[in-house]
Amino acid sequence: MPVASNRSRVTLIGLVLGLGLALPAWAHHGWSWTDTGFFQLEGVIADIYIGNPHATLDVDVEGTIWRVELAPPGPTMAAGFTEDVASVGDEVTAIGNRSADPSEARMKAVRLIIGEATYDVYPSRADAI
């Protein structure tokens, strides 16, 4: 009987720890931190990151660096946006939703425009632009 009790306790502890690790990731995802309505940002790429949990661009807009979050790496690259299509110093237009906190220079992009190329990293949302 004590073995079953220990297994139950270990299982419960594992579930609690797993949930504790999953909640911050779940809270991070989604659009709840963004404002409603589309926002357009134009600037110069200062940094490119294609990795987990989301690809990002840092965009210099008149001396202010904006963090532009894209989709996770798979959908971002499936949209055609890879590290090979843009470089630091390129001009970019990002369209999406800015942070609901007006003091935060951060947005979640739905569409990127670099030169003549358009990348819809959230195609289902880009239809509304």
Rosetta constraint file for C-alpha pairs under 8 A:
AtomPair CA 1 CA 5 HARMONIC 6.42 0.50
AtomPair CA 2 CA 6 HARMONIC 6.12 0.50
AtomPair CA 3 CA 7 HARMONIC 6.19 0.50
AtomPair CA 4 CA 8 HARMONIC 6.12 0.50
AtomPair CA 5 CA 9 HARMONIC 6.18 0.50
AtomPair CA 6 CA 10 HARMONIC 6.06 0.50
AtomPair CA 7 CA 11 HARMONIC 5.99 0.50
AtomPair CA 8 CA 12 HARMONIC 6.05 0.50
AtomPair CA 9 CA 13 HARMONIC 6.10 0.50
AtomPair CA 10 CA 14 HARMONIC 6.06 0.50
AtomPair CA 11 CA 15 HARMONIC 6.18 0.50
AtomPair CA 12 CA 16 HARMONIC 6.19 0.50
AtomPair CA 13 CA 17 HARMONIC 6.11 0.50
AtomPair CA 14 CA 18 HARMONIC 5.98 0.50
AtomPair CA 15 CA 19 HARMONIC 6.04 0.50
AtomPair CA 16 CA 20 HARMONIC 6.06 0.50
AtomPair CA 17 CA 21 HARMONIC 6.27 0.50
AtomPair CA 18 CA 22 HARMONIC 6.08 0.50
AtomPair CA 19 CA 23 HARMONIC 6.02 0.50
AtomPair CA 20 CA 24 HARMONIC 7.46 0.50
AtomPair CA 21 CA 25 HARMONIC 7.19 0.50
AtomPair CA 22 CA 26 HARMONIC 6.09 0.50
AtomPair CA 23 CA 27 HARMONIC 6.01 0.50
AtomPair CA 24 CA 28 HARMONIC 6.10 0.50
AtomPair CA 25 CA 29 HARMONIC 6.54 0.50
AtomPair CA 26 CA 30 HARMONIC 7.97 0.50
AtomPair CA 31 CA 108 HARMONIC 7.95 0.50
AtomPair CA 33 CA 99 HARMONIC 5.97 0.50
AtomPair CA 33 CA 100 HARMONIC 5.89 0.50
AtomPair CA 34 CA 97 HARMONIC 5.71 0.50
AtomPair CA 34 CA 98 HARMONIC 5.46 0.50
AtomPair CA 34 CA 99 HARMONIC 4.32 0.50
AtomPair CA 34 CA 100 HARMONIC 4.77 0.50
AtomPair CA 34 CA 101 HARMONIC 7.99 0.50
AtomPair CA 34 CA 107 HARMONIC 7.20 0.50
AtomPair CA 34 CA 108 HARMONIC 7.42 0.50
AtomPair CA 35 CA 97 HARMONIC 5.85 0.50
AtomPair CA 35 CA 98 HARMONIC 5.68 0.50
AtomPair CA 35 CA 99 HARMONIC 5.66 0.50
AtomPair CA 35 CA 100 HARMONIC 4.40 0.50
AtomPair CA 36 CA 97 HARMONIC 6.61 0.50
AtomPair CA 37 CA 97 HARMONIC 6.48 0.50
AtomPair CA 38 CA 95 HARMONIC 6.60 0.50
AtomPair CA 38 CA 96 HARMONIC 5.13 0.50
AtomPair CA 38 CA 97 HARMONIC 5.18 0.50
AtomPair CA 38 CA 98 HARMONIC 7.73 0.50
AtomPair CA 38 CA 129 HARMONIC 7.42 0.50
AtomPair CA 39 CA 95 HARMONIC 5.65 0.50
AtomPair CA 39 CA 96 HARMONIC 5.37 0.50
AtomPair CA 39 CA 97 HARMONIC 5.39 0.50
AtomPair CA 39 CA 98 HARMONIC 6.19 0.50
AtomPair CA 40 CA 93 HARMONIC 6.88 0.50
AtomPair CA 40 CA 94 HARMONIC 5.73 0.50
AtomPair CA 40 CA 95 HARMONIC 4.49 0.50
AtomPair CA 40 CA 96 HARMONIC 6.63 0.50
AtomPair CA 41 CA 61 HARMONIC 7.94 0.50
AtomPair CA 41 CA 93 HARMONIC 5.61 0.50
AtomPair CA 41 CA 94 HARMONIC 5.14 0.50
AtomPair CA 41 CA 95 HARMONIC 6.40 0.50
AtomPair CA 42 CA 61 HARMONIC 6.72 0.50
AtomPair CA 42 CA 91 HARMONIC 7.38 0.50
AtomPair CA 42 CA 92 HARMONIC 5.80 0.50
AtomPair CA 42 CA 93 HARMONIC 4.48 0.50
AtomPair CA 42 CA 94 HARMONIC 6.47 0.50
AtomPair CA 43 CA 59 HARMONIC 5.76 0.50
AtomPair CA 43 CA 60 HARMONIC 5.40 0.50
AtomPair CA 43 CA 61 HARMONIC 4.68 0.50
AtomPair CA 43 CA 62 HARMONIC 7.47 0.50
AtomPair CA 43 CA 91 HARMONIC 5.68 0.50
AtomPair CA 43 CA 92 HARMONIC 5.64 0.50
AtomPair CA 43 CA 93 HARMONIC 6.69 0.50
AtomPair CA 44 CA 59 HARMONIC 5.38 0.50
AtomPair CA 44 CA 60 HARMONIC 5.12 0.50
AtomPair CA 44 CA 61 HARMONIC 6.72 0.50
AtomPair CA 44 CA 88 HARMONIC 7.51 0.50
AtomPair CA 44 CA 89 HARMONIC 5.54 0.50
AtomPair CA 44 CA 90 HARMONIC 5.54 0.50
AtomPair CA 44 CA 91 HARMONIC 4.44 0.50
AtomPair CA 44 CA 92 HARMONIC 5.92 0.50
AtomPair CA 45 CA 57 HARMONIC 6.72 0.50
AtomPair CA 45 CA 58 HARMONIC 6.02 0.50
AtomPair CA 45 CA 59 HARMONIC 4.57 0.50
AtomPair CA 45 CA 60 HARMONIC 6.26 0.50
AtomPair CA 45 CA 87 HARMONIC 7.05 0.50
AtomPair CA 45 CA 88 HARMONIC 4.96 0.50
AtomPair CA 45 CA 89 HARMONIC 5.22 0.50
AtomPair CA 45 CA 90 HARMONIC 5.53 0.50
AtomPair CA 45 CA 91 HARMONIC 6.29 0.50
AtomPair CA 45 CA 92 HARMONIC 6.62 0.50
AtomPair CA 46 CA 57 HARMONIC 7.39 0.50
AtomPair CA 46 CA 58 HARMONIC 5.26 0.50
AtomPair CA 46 CA 59 HARMONIC 5.33 0.50
AtomPair CA 46 CA 60 HARMONIC 6.02 0.50
AtomPair CA 46 CA 65 HARMONIC 7.83 0.50
AtomPair CA 46 CA 88 HARMONIC 5.21 0.50
AtomPair CA 46 CA 89 HARMONIC 6.34 0.50
AtomPair CA 47 CA 57 HARMONIC 5.64 0.50
AtomPair CA 47 CA 58 HARMONIC 4.96 0.50
AtomPair CA 47 CA 59 HARMONIC 7.16 0.50
AtomPair CA 47 CA 88 HARMONIC 5.81 0.50
AtomPair CA 48 CA 55 HARMONIC 7.80 0.50
AtomPair CA 48 CA 56 HARMONIC 6.11 0.50
AtomPair CA 48 CA 57 HARMONIC 4.73 0.50
AtomPair CA 48 CA 58 HARMONIC 6.59 0.50
AtomPair CA 48 CA 83 HARMONIC 7.17 0.50
AtomPair CA 48 CA 87 HARMONIC 7.57 0.50
AtomPair CA 48 CA 88 HARMONIC 7.18 0.50
AtomPair CA 49 CA 55 HARMONIC 5.41 0.50
AtomPair CA 49 CA 56 HARMONIC 5.17 0.50
AtomPair CA 49 CA 57 HARMONIC 6.31 0.50
AtomPair CA 49 CA 83 HARMONIC 7.84 0.50
AtomPair CA 50 CA 54 HARMONIC 7.16 0.50
AtomPair CA 50 CA 55 HARMONIC 4.29 0.50
AtomPair CA 50 CA 56 HARMONIC 6.56 0.50
AtomPair CA 50 CA 73 HARMONIC 5.86 0.50
AtomPair CA 50 CA 82 HARMONIC 7.28 0.50
AtomPair CA 50 CA 83 HARMONIC 7.01 0.50
AtomPair CA 51 CA 55 HARMONIC 5.26 0.50
AtomPair CA 51 CA 72 HARMONIC 7.22 0.50
AtomPair CA 51 CA 73 HARMONIC 5.49 0.50
AtomPair CA 52 CA 72 HARMONIC 6.28 0.50
AtomPair CA 52 CA 73 HARMONIC 6.41 0.50
AtomPair CA 53 CA 72 HARMONIC 5.76 0.50
AtomPair CA 53 CA 73 HARMONIC 7.54 0.50
AtomPair CA 54 CA 69 HARMONIC 6.47 0.50
AtomPair CA 54 CA 70 HARMONIC 5.90 0.50
AtomPair CA 54 CA 71 HARMONIC 5.43 0.50
AtomPair CA 54 CA 72 HARMONIC 4.06 0.50
AtomPair CA 54 CA 73 HARMONIC 6.02 0.50
AtomPair CA 55 CA 69 HARMONIC 6.21 0.50
AtomPair CA 55 CA 70 HARMONIC 5.13 0.50
AtomPair CA 55 CA 71 HARMONIC 6.15 0.50
AtomPair CA 55 CA 72 HARMONIC 5.77 0.50
AtomPair CA 55 CA 73 HARMONIC 5.63 0.50
AtomPair CA 55 CA 76 HARMONIC 7.10 0.50
AtomPair CA 56 CA 67 HARMONIC 6.85 0.50
AtomPair CA 56 CA 68 HARMONIC 5.49 0.50
AtomPair CA 56 CA 69 HARMONIC 4.54 0.50
AtomPair CA 56 CA 70 HARMONIC 5.54 0.50
AtomPair CA 57 CA 67 HARMONIC 6.02 0.50
AtomPair CA 57 CA 68 HARMONIC 5.02 0.50
AtomPair CA 57 CA 69 HARMONIC 6.58 0.50
AtomPair CA 57 CA 70 HARMONIC 7.79 0.50
AtomPair CA 58 CA 65 HARMONIC 6.10 0.50
AtomPair CA 58 CA 66 HARMONIC 5.53 0.50
AtomPair CA 58 CA 67 HARMONIC 4.76 0.50
AtomPair CA 58 CA 68 HARMONIC 6.06 0.50
AtomPair CA 59 CA 64 HARMONIC 7.99 0.50
AtomPair CA 59 CA 65 HARMONIC 5.38 0.50
AtomPair CA 59 CA 66 HARMONIC 5.05 0.50
AtomPair CA 59 CA 67 HARMONIC 6.52 0.50
AtomPair CA 59 CA 68 HARMONIC 7.08 0.50
AtomPair CA 59 CA 92 HARMONIC 7.91 0.50
AtomPair CA 60 CA 64 HARMONIC 5.53 0.50
AtomPair CA 60 CA 65 HARMONIC 4.51 0.50
AtomPair CA 60 CA 66 HARMONIC 6.33 0.50
AtomPair CA 61 CA 65 HARMONIC 6.24 0.50
AtomPair CA 61 CA 66 HARMONIC 7.11 0.50
AtomPair CA 64 CA 105 HARMONIC 7.78 0.50
AtomPair CA 65 CA 105 HARMONIC 7.05 0.50
AtomPair CA 66 CA 105 HARMONIC 4.78 0.50
AtomPair CA 66 CA 106 HARMONIC 5.37 0.50
AtomPair CA 66 CA 107 HARMONIC 7.57 0.50
AtomPair CA 67 CA 105 HARMONIC 6.39 0.50
AtomPair CA 67 CA 106 HARMONIC 4.67 0.50
AtomPair CA 67 CA 107 HARMONIC 6.43 0.50
AtomPair CA 68 CA 94 HARMONIC 7.71 0.50
AtomPair CA 68 CA 106 HARMONIC 5.86 0.50
AtomPair CA 68 CA 107 HARMONIC 5.04 0.50
AtomPair CA 68 CA 108 HARMONIC 5.69 0.50
AtomPair CA 68 CA 109 HARMONIC 6.26 0.50
AtomPair CA 69 CA 106 HARMONIC 7.66 0.50
AtomPair CA 69 CA 107 HARMONIC 6.16 0.50
AtomPair CA 69 CA 108 HARMONIC 4.63 0.50
AtomPair CA 69 CA 109 HARMONIC 5.98 0.50
AtomPair CA 70 CA 76 HARMONIC 6.77 0.50
AtomPair CA 70 CA 108 HARMONIC 6.01 0.50
AtomPair CA 70 CA 109 HARMONIC 5.43 0.50
AtomPair CA 70 CA 110 HARMONIC 7.11 0.50
AtomPair CA 70 CA 121 HARMONIC 6.55 0.50
AtomPair CA 71 CA 75 HARMONIC 6.03 0.50
AtomPair CA 71 CA 76 HARMONIC 5.34 0.50
AtomPair CA 71 CA 109 HARMONIC 7.98 0.50
AtomPair CA 71 CA 121 HARMONIC 5.83 0.50
AtomPair CA 71 CA 122 HARMONIC 6.74 0.50
AtomPair CA 72 CA 76 HARMONIC 6.11 0.50
AtomPair CA 73 CA 77 HARMONIC 5.99 0.50
AtomPair CA 74 CA 78 HARMONIC 6.03 0.50
AtomPair CA 75 CA 79 HARMONIC 6.14 0.50
AtomPair CA 75 CA 121 HARMONIC 6.31 0.50
AtomPair CA 75 CA 122 HARMONIC 7.74 0.50
AtomPair CA 76 CA 80 HARMONIC 6.86 0.50
AtomPair CA 76 CA 81 HARMONIC 5.75 0.50
AtomPair CA 76 CA 82 HARMONIC 7.45 0.50
AtomPair CA 76 CA 121 HARMONIC 5.07 0.50
AtomPair CA 77 CA 81 HARMONIC 4.95 0.50
AtomPair CA 77 CA 82 HARMONIC 5.39 0.50
AtomPair CA 78 CA 121 HARMONIC 7.98 0.50
AtomPair CA 79 CA 119 HARMONIC 5.65 0.50
AtomPair CA 79 CA 120 HARMONIC 5.88 0.50
AtomPair CA 79 CA 121 HARMONIC 5.47 0.50
AtomPair CA 80 CA 119 HARMONIC 6.31 0.50
AtomPair CA 81 CA 85 HARMONIC 6.38 0.50
AtomPair CA 81 CA 86 HARMONIC 7.99 0.50
AtomPair CA 81 CA 119 HARMONIC 6.18 0.50
AtomPair CA 81 CA 121 HARMONIC 7.88 0.50
AtomPair CA 82 CA 86 HARMONIC 7.47 0.50
AtomPair CA 83 CA 87 HARMONIC 7.35 0.50
AtomPair CA 86 CA 90 HARMONIC 6.56 0.50
AtomPair CA 86 CA 114 HARMONIC 7.29 0.50
AtomPair CA 90 CA 114 HARMONIC 7.35 0.50
AtomPair CA 91 CA 114 HARMONIC 6.36 0.50
AtomPair CA 91 CA 115 HARMONIC 7.35 0.50
AtomPair CA 92 CA 112 HARMONIC 6.85 0.50
AtomPair CA 92 CA 113 HARMONIC 5.74 0.50
AtomPair CA 92 CA 114 HARMONIC 4.92 0.50
AtomPair CA 92 CA 115 HARMONIC 7.52 0.50
AtomPair CA 93 CA 112 HARMONIC 5.71 0.50
AtomPair CA 93 CA 113 HARMONIC 5.04 0.50
AtomPair CA 93 CA 114 HARMONIC 6.65 0.50
AtomPair CA 94 CA 109 HARMONIC 5.84 0.50
AtomPair CA 94 CA 110 HARMONIC 7.53 0.50
AtomPair CA 94 CA 111 HARMONIC 5.87 0.50
AtomPair CA 94 CA 112 HARMONIC 4.63 0.50
AtomPair CA 94 CA 113 HARMONIC 6.49 0.50
AtomPair CA 95 CA 109 HARMONIC 5.42 0.50
AtomPair CA 95 CA 110 HARMONIC 5.85 0.50
AtomPair CA 95 CA 111 HARMONIC 5.18 0.50
AtomPair CA 95 CA 112 HARMONIC 6.42 0.50
AtomPair CA 96 CA 107 HARMONIC 6.86 0.50
AtomPair CA 96 CA 108 HARMONIC 5.63 0.50
AtomPair CA 96 CA 109 HARMONIC 4.15 0.50
AtomPair CA 96 CA 110 HARMONIC 4.74 0.50
AtomPair CA 96 CA 111 HARMONIC 6.62 0.50
AtomPair CA 97 CA 107 HARMONIC 5.55 0.50
AtomPair CA 97 CA 108 HARMONIC 5.38 0.50
AtomPair CA 97 CA 109 HARMONIC 6.45 0.50
AtomPair CA 97 CA 110 HARMONIC 7.81 0.50
AtomPair CA 98 CA 105 HARMONIC 7.93 0.50
AtomPair CA 98 CA 106 HARMONIC 5.99 0.50
AtomPair CA 98 CA 107 HARMONIC 3.93 0.50
AtomPair CA 98 CA 108 HARMONIC 6.24 0.50
AtomPair CA 99 CA 104 HARMONIC 6.41 0.50
AtomPair CA 99 CA 105 HARMONIC 7.34 0.50
AtomPair CA 99 CA 106 HARMONIC 5.55 0.50
AtomPair CA 99 CA 107 HARMONIC 5.37 0.50
AtomPair CA 99 CA 108 HARMONIC 7.72 0.50
AtomPair CA 109 CA 121 HARMONIC 7.52 0.50
AtomPair CA 109 CA 122 HARMONIC 7.93 0.50
AtomPair CA 110 CA 120 HARMONIC 5.95 0.50
AtomPair CA 110 CA 121 HARMONIC 5.54 0.50
AtomPair CA 110 CA 122 HARMONIC 4.97 0.50
AtomPair CA 110 CA 123 HARMONIC 7.24 0.50
AtomPair CA 110 CA 125 HARMONIC 6.50 0.50
AtomPair CA 110 CA 126 HARMONIC 5.84 0.50
AtomPair CA 111 CA 118 HARMONIC 6.96 0.50
AtomPair CA 111 CA 119 HARMONIC 5.56 0.50
AtomPair CA 111 CA 120 HARMONIC 4.41 0.50
AtomPair CA 111 CA 121 HARMONIC 5.91 0.50
AtomPair CA 111 CA 122 HARMONIC 7.07 0.50
AtomPair CA 111 CA 126 HARMONIC 6.45 0.50
AtomPair CA 112 CA 118 HARMONIC 5.75 0.50
AtomPair CA 112 CA 119 HARMONIC 5.09 0.50
AtomPair CA 112 CA 120 HARMONIC 6.53 0.50
AtomPair CA 112 CA 121 HARMONIC 7.70 0.50
AtomPair CA 113 CA 117 HARMONIC 5.72 0.50
AtomPair CA 113 CA 118 HARMONIC 4.53 0.50
AtomPair CA 113 CA 119 HARMONIC 6.37 0.50
AtomPair CA 114 CA 118 HARMONIC 6.58 0.50
AtomPair CA 120 CA 126 HARMONIC 6.25 0.50
AtomPair CA 122 CA 126 HARMONIC 6.13 0.50
AtomPair CA 123 CA 127 HARMONIC 6.52 0.50
AtomPair CA 124 CA 128 HARMONIC 7.99 0.50
AtomPair CA 125 CA 129 HARMONIC 7.53 0.50
